[in-house]
């Protein structure tokens, strides 16, 4: 093994550690926010209430970009593939900032919470109880896979930018369908929970 190979391996290890640290940091911040362990100011800008809708829009946009990216690479259009993926990555980064901001200010909404008038009729209660398991399954899979795919996405971009196509392909075989599922399920979660927002 020559010195360049050794340096390459050392760089890969360093990047892997950074990716792992970033993933853990984001997970810890989200857990702290969900448990309301970080003090929240009493007043905050009203645009914060629009962030969940923005997040759904960003997720939907990423879904379209990812599908277009797959089409581009199948057509061997590498430049378009790169541009679409970088745009999806940028939108996902904006989503992450928006998601953390929204969860900082807005308490979690529970699926099936009382409506704006303060009650749900029996038909609505029956609908909630029948849909709730589906919602929770989608939500939990969305959250779990978002955590799993984050380091994979970061590493796949690292290898792509290094032009290490073999490692990039190995990771994206797994990361691509998971990332696509996370973006699509994010829109579905928003569509299911948004009727219960109390703002």
LINUR-V952537 format. One line per field, one symbol per residue. ss: DSSP state (A for helix, B for strand, O for the rest). phi: phi as a letter, one per 20 degrees, with the letter a starting at -180 (. if undefined). burial: # if it has 9 or more other C-alpha atoms within 8 Angstrom, else .. A space follows every 50 residues. Layout:
ss=???
phi=???
burial=???
This chain:
ss=OOAAAAAAAAAAAAAAAAAAAAAAAAAAAAAAAAOOOOOOOOOOOAAAAA AAAAAAAAAAAAAAAAAAAAAAAAOOOAAAAAAAAAAAAAAAAAAAAAAA AAAAAOOOOOOOOOOOOOOOOAAAAAAAAAAAAAAAAAAAAAAAAAAAAA AAAAAAAAAAAOOOAAAAAAAAAAAAAAAAAAAAAAAAAAAAAAAAOOO
phi=.efffffffffffffgffffffffgffffffgffeledgdffdbfffgfe fgffffffffffgfffffffffffemefffgfffffffffffffgfffff ffffedffeefnggefenbcfffffffffeegffgfffffffffffffeg fffffffgfffemefffgfgffgeffffffffffffffgfffegfefdc
burial=.....#........##..##..#...#.##.###.#...........##. ##.##########.######.##...#..###.##.##..##..#..### #####...#.##.##.........#..##..#..#..##..##.###.## #######.##...#..###.##..##.##########.##..#..#...
